[in-house]
Amino acid sequence: MINVAVVDDEKEYRELLIEYLKRYDMESGNRLYIKEFSDGSDLTTEMLDRADSGYDIILLDVEMKFMDGMETANIIRKHDSNVNIVFITNAPQYAISGYEVGALEYVLKPINFFAFSQTLDRALKRLKNKEHKFFILSGTGYTYRIDLYNLVYVEVKGHDLLFHLKDRQAPIQIRASLKKIEKQLDNRMFFKCSQGFLVNLEYVDEIRDGTAIVDGVEIPVTRTLRRDFIDALNDYMSEVR
């Protein structure tokens, strides 16, 4: 079962999206559970007592009367870094802002079923690709089984490495080389943005001049790697794997 939230303050568009989702359910064979919201605040209020959003895909109107789509998406990301957010809008300029909240993509109004179904295909492909993968980190006296989607970034500290995990306050510190670890990790998911850092592209919030914001932490980016870093992030976000 795939949980989908439809968030739009215009009833006609909510009904159209639900109609398209039910049609997609029938034609693709993917079972969808659909819940509708008339405003972003309704969705975020529901999320207050949860560790995540509770949804796999959120179809989110950008322009709403009370809480707009961008504000809603920012709150969602504080609760859930993995849910697929798809913006529904009649203003294509919002696509750039969408990258800041890790949106999968945006769908332009008026909505065409064929284009919409392709967006759902990509969202489901991304869900499948996000099935948990594990990495075994072992050495003398220790063995750690690390979920790659919990590994935010790896930091070099002297001759040691610090593994910063989403679900662990203190990093795991071991004696190892970054080069060796880099070879063991999924190179489509991780990028070495400088000599001292290997980051999980899933958690990159923003790239500025000389730095990247990774899950709220400012990390240096080598100038000569900046273009490759942006390309790797675009490929990852577009699921070109």
N, C-alpha and C positions, 0 to 999 in steps of 0.2 A: 504493500500500500504506500502510495506517494502522497504526502500531505501538501496541499496547495492552498495558499491564502490569496484571495482577490481583494485588493484594497483600492477603492475608487468611490468618490463622492457622487458620481453620476450613475443613477440606477440603470440607465439604458446600457452603459458600458459594462457594468457589473454583470448584467444579464447576458450581454453578448459574449463576454469572456467565459462565463460559466457554460453557455451553450457550446462554445468552441472547445472548452476543456472536456465536456461530455462527449462531443464528437471525436476528439482525439483519443479519449479513453476507449471508445468503441472501435475505432479504426486501428489503433496501435496495439491494443491488448494490455496496455499499462493501466493498472487500477489506480484511480485518483480519488482521494478524499478531498472535497472542496469546501472551504469555509469563506464566507464573504464578510467584508468590513466596509462601512461607509466613510471611515476616516482613519488616518494613521494612528491617532490617539487611542482608538478602540483596540487596535492590534497591540500597541505597546503596553496598554493597561493589562491586557490578557497575559503578557509576557512577564510581568513583575515578579511572580513567584517561581519562575522557571530558570533553569541554568542556561537554556537556549531558547530559540524562538518557537520550537515545536513544529516547524515546517521545513519541508525540503525545498520548496519553490515559493517565492512571494512575488506576485504580480502587483506592482505598486505604481499607482498614478502619481505623477510628479506634482501637479497643481491641484491642491485640495484646499477647502475653505479654512479649516481649523489647523491641523498639523499637516504640512506639505510632505511630499515624498522624500525630499532630501533630509529633512529633520527626522522623519520616521526612520529612514535608512541608517542614519548615524546612531540612533538609539538601538536599532536592531543589531548593528555591528558590535555594540558593547555587550550584548547578550549572546550573539551567535556569529562567529567569524566564518562559518562554512555555508550557511544557507544561500541558495541561489536567488539573488534579487534581480528581477527584470522590470525595468521602468516602462511604464505606459505613458506616452506623452505625444503632444502635437507640436513640440518644440525640440528639434534635433540638437540645438545647442547644449541641451542638458547631458548629452552623451559624454562630454569631457568631465563634467562634475561627477558623473556616474563612476568613473574610475577611482575617485577618491573614496568611495564607499564600497569598492569591490563589486560593482554591479556586473552581472554576466553580460548584459547588453540592454538595448532599449527597443521597444516596438512603437512605431509611429501610428497615431490615429489618422484617418480611419483604419481600423484593424482588418487585415486580410488574413483569412484562415490559413492559406498555404504558408505565408511568411511566419505566422504565429506558430504553426505546427513545427516548422524548422527550428524556431527558437526553443520550443519544448524538447525537440530531439537533442539539441545541444545541451540543454539543462540536464536531461536524463543521462546523457553521455558523461557529463561532468560528475554527476552523482555516482555513476558506476566507477569512474576513474578515482573517485575519492574513497573508495572502500579502503578500510584501514590496512596500511602496510607497516610491517614491523622490522626493526633493525636491531641486531644483537650486538651489543657493545661489551666486550669481555677482555679480561686481562688477569694478572695474578691477584687472586683474592676477591675478584668481583665479576659479576655478570649482570647487565641491564638489558631488559627487553623494552625498546623504545618505540612508541607509536610515532611514525614519521609526521603525522598531522599534529602531534603535540610538540614537536621539535621546532622551536621558533627560529633560533640561530645558534651557530657554534662560534665561539670566540677564542682566539689565541691569547694565552696568558703565560709568558715565559716559555717553558718547555711543556706546559700543560694546555689542555683544551677544556673550556667550560661549555657544557651543553645546557642551553637555556630552554626549559620546557614550559609549555602553557599551563600545565596542571601541577607544577612543582615550584614552590617559592624560591628555594635555593638551587642553583645550577649543579649539575653533576660535573665533578672535576676529575680528570684522569690524565695520565702521561701518554701523549700520542701526538702524531704530526697531523696537521690539517690536510696535507696532501693525501695521506693514506685514507683518512676518513672521507674526503671528497670522492675518491674512487669507489667507495662502498655505498654512497648514497645515490639516490635517483637524480641524475643530472638534469632532468627536465623540471624537477621540483625545487632544486637548490642551486644557488648561484654564489660563486666566490666574488664578492664585490670589492674586496681589498685583500691584502696579505694577511690581515688579522681576523677576517669575518667571512663566514659562509652562511647565507641567509635562506630561509624558506620563503619562496615567492608567494606562498599563500598568505603570508602575514605582512607583505609590503603594502603600506598604506599610502605612501607618497615618496616621490623622488625629487629632491631639491638639488641645487648646485652643491656638489661635493658631499651630499649626505642622502641617506634613505631613512624614512621613518618605518620601522619594523615593529609592529604591535606596540606602538607608542614610544619605542626607543630609537634614539638618533644614532645611526651607524654610518661611518665614513665610507664613501664610494670613491675608488681611484678614478681620476679624470679619464684615463685611457680606457677604462672599463665601462664608463657610463652608457655609451651607446649600446654596447652588447647587453648590459644590464636591462636597459629599457626594452630591447628586442626580446630578451628572454622572458621578461615580465608580460609583454604583449602576447607572446606565443603561449605562455602558461594560461593567461586569462582567457584566451580564445580557444583553449584546449587543442592547439595544434601540437600533437604529441607523436 
